[in-house]
Amino acid sequence: MFFSKKLNVLDIGVEELKDDEIYLCLLKDKKRRIIDDDPIEIVGKELKILAEMKGQRYGMIRYSNEYFYEVIGIKEEAPI
């Protein structure tokens, strides 16, 4: 079951994430400090499953007891 809370940056609920879309996420700790400056690319379906298994807090998706993913945007496709 998904939570009704919205993700901070995108201002949408987890259930509104698209399964086949690639999202950019920042890894943060409990105190909301950025652990890694390089965005991590995660598919929407994986984020939904992670949110269902671990939950949400602070408008971010819980990764573990210490770390959270903050979804900051959608990966743009490069023109060919």
N, C-alpha and C positions, 0 to 999 in steps of 0.2 A: 504494500500500500504506500502510495506517495504522499508526501507532506504537502500542505497547501502553501508553505512558505515559498517566497520567490528568491531567485538567485540575485545577489547584489547588483552586479554590473549589467547583466542583460535584462533584469527586471521581468523575468518570466519564470513560471514554475517548472520543475523538473519534468513533469509530464508533457510539457510543450517542446522539449528538446526533440529534434528530428533524429531518427535512428541512424540514417546514413550520412549525416553531416559531421564534419570534423570540427571540434571545438578546441580553442586554445585555453589552457588552464595554468594558473600559477600555483605552486606548492607553497602552502603557508603552515605555520605552527599554531598552537593553541592561542598564543598572544597576537595572532594575525600578522606576524612578521614573515616577510618573504624569505623562503629557504633557498630557492633557486630562481635567478632572474630570467632564465630562458624559459619561455612558455612550453608546456607539454601539450602534445596533440593527442586528443582522446575522442573516439567515436561516441556519438550521442547515446547509442544503445548501451555501451559500457558504462557511461555516466549514470544512466537510469538504473541499471542493475546495481551499481555501487551505492547509489542513493537509497535503493530499496533494502540492500543488505546492511549498510552501515548508518544510514540516516543523514540528516543535514543539521547544520548549526551555523549561526552567524551569517546566514545567506550563502554558505559554501557547502560543498559535498564532503562528508567525512571520508577520509582514506584509511585512517587508523586512529588509535587513541590520541596520538600527538599531532597528526598532520591532516590538512584539509586541502581540497582542490577548489580554487576560486575560478569560475568560468569567466573569462574576460572577453571572449569574442568568438567569431566563427572564422575558420581558415578560408581565406580567399583563394580561389583556383587561379593558377597562373595562366595567362593567355598563351596559346601556342602559335 
